[in-house]
Amino acid sequence: MIQPLTAHQICEIINGQVLSGNQDALIHQVAIDSRNILQPYATLFIALKGAKFDGHDFIPTVIEAGIRCFLVKKDFKLNPGIDSEIVFIGADDTLKALQQIAAYQRSLFDGPLVGITGSNGKTIVKEWLGQVLSQQYAVAKSPKSYNSQVGVPLSIFGISPYHQVAVLEAGISQTAEMQKLAAMLKPNLGIFTNIGTAHEEGFESMEQKLSEKAKLFENCQLIIYRKDHQSIHQYLKSQFSDEKLVGWSDYPGADYTFSVKKEQERSKILLLKPDMSIFTFLVPFTDEASLENVRHAITAALVLEMDPKMIQEGLDHLKAVDMRLTLKPGVNACLIIDDTYNNDLAGLRLALDFMAAQRQKKRKILIISDLLQIGNNEAVYQEVARLVDFHEIDKIIAVGSEIEILIKNLGSKGILFKNTDSLLKAIDTRDFENDLILVTGARKFGFESIVDILQQRIHGTTLEINLNSLTHNYNFYKTKLLPMTKVMVMVKAFAYGGGAAEIANHLQQLKADYLAVAYTDEGVALRNEGIKLPIMVLNPVQESFFQLEKFNLEPVVYSPQFFEQLGKYCKSQGSGMKIHLDLDTGMHRLGFEPKHLKRLEELIHEFPDLKIESVYTHLAGADEEEHHNFTLHQLETFLMMSQKLSDKLNYSPLRHALNSAGIVRFPEYQMDMVRLGIGLYGVEVSGKYDAHLRSISTLKTTISQIKRLDLGDTIGYGRKGVMKTDGQIATIAIGYADGYDRRFSNGKGFVEIHGQKAPVIGNVCMDMTMIDITGIDAKEGDEVIIYGPGISLKELANRIGTIPYELLTNISSRVKRVYYLD
């Protein structure tokens, strides 16, 4: 929330009344779910009544969880046994009250709020626009697809005082809904993505649905839309002044004109701005759905006065959104188009367009469920039949009851299953070979299980982890330590790219004393994999307190505020927690400073249920000789601070300061424990013991194709690669999407084939890289080493001006990890 509220203020906002308790109780958060409530002492629980539950029934449970402030219906009968200090606020309608509180919080936000609606693409546009804007602004976004009567207020409560821009989506399924959303959101800038058949049954006509959605924009300063959608264009022109409308189009005459040139793996979008200036954007998409969504995002960013160059930086870092249209390798040389999030006619059109853009396969197969919430079944399935015919689909596998209307008209190329389980039992992967398969269906049908069966399990690029070498490196550092010194091993960031669960399990066998992860969910994942070692969480957040407690994880506490929050949480739960104190001695990242010690001592006394397991600091330059004196100053400051704290305790927490480089360069300061990170993975950053460590990981791929080229022939995007002599090149199955850095382009990087170095020629592509193999005896299918025992990560990192950490952690999750003992 932007501003905490008292119970009295809430009553004024919702025209309610305090039924019992203290009117001055201060509220920082709002909850509607009785599960996993954090910071209960400052949370308002709003009892909503749904189709299958009534929040009022959960009030006793929520009271046990520590909640002391409730918003209920005015006629709610208070239990005489309830503590009189508990605050109950009465309202005529708790959902309306929730929305009124959200509207008030929205009114406190001074930055621009972008409201997005439409039939398709809302979440993608929101995510991509948010990612682009985050290059320049602090952005608040709707979580996932929180766009409903309840989701929108929860999204608004996610706006914090530090946010500069908010990007929220609004979805409706019937009339009279958008007015309520608009009253809360009051967007300054609106985006109308498109109009389709989703939720058709809630409206009398397409025109009525268009009219209802457009109500979001009644008080907008500007409205962005695609002018080529004629129904949207005509309606907005009839309802809003030209000054408010910002139309973009493929054709001249719009406020922003985009010309798209599709290439093999990306598209160039040429922008003609209103002032007639031109700018070219590069995006990693070629399908029509993504190109439409990304142009909405580009236009909105321009309207919000982002520099085009900054926008391009954001586009360079666009991430795929979960549950979206995805192309995956399938069994038996098939390709799977995963469209399991989508279930309306407009989305099907886009998915079939995407299918048509893929490379030729033996057959085109459509696996589709009932289209839900579409209104006129007969008319919609007739349109589906026309789309199937137009796109020359060879086989249709349908699931559901309503879709029988479609199958009856398809003859032998259509087959119907009543439910997904029946289809799963009938699937034989041998029936699919070199096919292009589109899987699209409503979420309730669980078509993810179909994709799971049909997709290919093996990626041509693998990361091999040698557990023997890991053991060797671990034991090397142990030899540098006193017998009683404990070892904490860093397994954050997927164990530096190696795979956290498997490496953590091996470290458990090696009897490491502690593990450390960056985030709570990493620790939870390890617990779910059976890891029992103590786990320190470096970057816990308030929202994860429940998970920390549930999975016996030990958070780092780095500020008086966070200490107090965690202490109050534990006190409200009647539980304790082991914690680790981060002391800032010069890193200036997180941590208690010397000026915080007095307050820290007070908090330790106030919250004895927080047991301090360790006190530690981060060294800023332990790996570099030039920072020797600064490191010593940090260590002495840490000893002073930790001693002052220990003097106030009746027990002695562990003390630790040394990282991998520190173990080597400052062994006299190993204290009670050290933190082993990059050294375990085979990189000795100080350079003192390079020869003593072993590379634990080998990244390898294969040659896809070999070409013979002549002197002067060019290779790759931008024709950046040029043959210096007659010779051969090989295309290998790895690119920047796998984590092979694009900076290795044009000779900066090299690989190894049969023990010989082959330089990169041309630009590294998304999924492929070309290398010069002139003079190397190689054939298609041969193994290629990207890095490993014969290719130093340090050398590769130096070539592109980065550090080995980045190369390790950048390896994509799509790269298969293989673990072995040699």
Protein Blocks (a to p, Z undefined) as FASTA:
>chain_A
ZZdcdfklmmmmnopadfbdjfkbccfbdcfbfghpahkllcccdddddfkbcfklmmmm
mmmnopabdcddfklccdfklcfkbccdddfblklmmmmmmmmmmmmpmbdcdddedjeh
klmmmmmmmmmmmmmpccdddehjafbfklmmmmmmmpcfklmbdcdddddfbehklmmm
mmmnopabdcdfbdcfehklmpfbfklmmmmmmmmmmmgfbdcddfklmmlmmmmmmmpc
fklpccddfbehiabdcdddddfkbccdddddfkopacddddfbfbfklmmmmmmmmmmm
mmnopafklmmmmmmmoccdehiacddddeehiacddfklbccfklmmmmmmmmmmpccd
fbdcddddddehklpmklmmmmmmmmmmmnopabdcdedjklmmmmmmnojmbccdfbfk
lmmmmpcfklpghiacdddddfklopmmmmmmmpcfbdfbdcdddfklmmmmmmmmmmmp
cfklccdddfehhinonopklmmmmmmmnopabdcdfbfklmmmmmmnopabdcddfbbc
fklmmmmmmnopacddfbfklmmmmmmmmmmnopacdddddddfhlopadcdfklmmmmm
mmmmmmmmlccfbdcdddfklmbmklmmmmmmmmmmmmmmmmmmmmmpcbdcdddfbdfk
lmmmmmmlnmmbccdfklmnopafkommmmmpccfbdcddddfbdcdddehiaedehila
ccfbdcddddddbdfknopafklgghlaccdeehiacddedjddfkbccddfehiacdeh
iacdfbdjklcfklmmmmnopafklmmmmpcfklccddddZZ
